[in-house]
């Protein structure tokens, strides 16, 4: 049986990168909100910025959910094969 350990390691790295990207986008989404509260940007600009950032956040969030599911499935398969090889 082919070793899937390296595959899991690659998925973990990709997952961490996606998680980091989502966090960055959430921080980026907060900045226009803070500016609006401070009276620096109008509501319409806030709305358009929130929509833009939310659109950018949707794809990585979906990919992260998919990676999580794939990771769990691979880990279960790997654990099953490791036990049967003993």
C-alpha positions as CSV (number, residue, x, y, z in Angstrom):
1,X,0.0,0.0,0.0
2,X,1.3,3.4,-0.9
3,X,2.2,5.7,2.0
4,X,-0.3,8.6,2.3
5,X,1.6,10.2,5.1
6,X,3.3,12.8,2.8
7,X,-0.1,13.5,1.3
8,X,-1.5,14.3,4.7
9,X,1.5,16.6,5.4
10,X,0.8,18.5,2.2
11,X,-2.8,18.8,3.0
12,X,-2.0,20.2,6.5
13,X,0.3,22.8,4.9
14,X,-2.3,23.8,2.4
15,X,-5.0,23.9,5.1
16,X,-2.8,26.2,7.3
17,X,-2.2,28.5,4.3
18,X,-5.9,28.7,3.6
19,X,-6.7,29.3,7.3
20,X,-4.2,32.2,7.3
21,X,-5.7,33.7,4.2
22,X,-9.2,33.6,5.7
23,X,-7.9,35.3,8.9
24,X,-6.3,38.0,6.8
25,X,-9.5,38.6,4.9
26,X,-11.5,38.9,8.1
27,X,-9.0,41.4,9.5
28,X,-9.3,43.3,6.1
29,X,-13.1,43.2,6.4
30,X,-12.9,44.9,9.8
31,X,-10.9,47.9,8.7
32,X,-13.7,49.6,6.6
33,X,-16.1,49.0,9.4
34,X,-13.8,50.8,11.8
35,X,-13.4,53.6,9.3
36,X,-17.2,53.9,9.0
37,X,-17.6,54.0,12.7
38,X,-15.0,56.8,12.9
39,X,-17.0,58.7,10.3
40,X,-14.2,58.5,7.6
41,X,-16.1,56.5,5.0
42,X,-19.8,56.7,4.0
43,X,-22.2,53.7,4.4
44,X,-22.3,53.0,0.6
45,X,-18.5,52.6,0.4
46,X,-18.6,50.4,3.5
47,X,-21.3,48.2,1.9
48,X,-19.3,47.8,-1.4
49,X,-16.1,47.0,0.5
50,X,-17.8,44.4,2.7
51,X,-19.4,42.8,-0.4
52,X,-16.0,42.7,-2.2
53,X,-14.2,41.2,0.8
54,X,-17.0,38.7,1.5
55,X,-16.8,37.6,-2.1
56,X,-13.1,37.0,-1.7
57,X,-13.6,35.1,1.5
58,X,-16.2,32.7,0.2
59,X,-13.9,30.7,-2.1
60,X,-11.1,30.1,0.5
61,X,-13.7,29.3,3.2
62,X,-15.3,26.7,0.9
63,X,-11.9,25.3,-0.1
64,X,-10.9,25.0,3.6
65,X,-14.1,23.1,4.4
66,X,-13.3,20.7,1.5
67,X,-9.7,20.3,2.6
68,X,-10.9,19.5,6.2
69,X,-13.2,16.8,4.8
70,X,-10.5,15.4,2.6
71,X,-8.0,15.5,5.4
72,X,-10.3,13.6,7.8
73,X,-11.0,11.0,5.1
74,X,-7.3,10.5,4.3
75,X,-6.4,10.3,8.0
76,X,-9.1,7.6,8.6
77,X,-7.8,5.6,5.6
78,X,-4.2,6.0,6.7
79,X,-5.0,5.0,10.2
80,X,-6.9,1.9,9.0
81,X,-4.0,0.8,6.8
82,X,-1.4,1.4,9.5
83,X,-3.3,-0.8,11.9
84,X,-3.8,-3.6,9.4
85,X,0.0,-3.6,8.5
86,X,0.9,-4.3,12.2
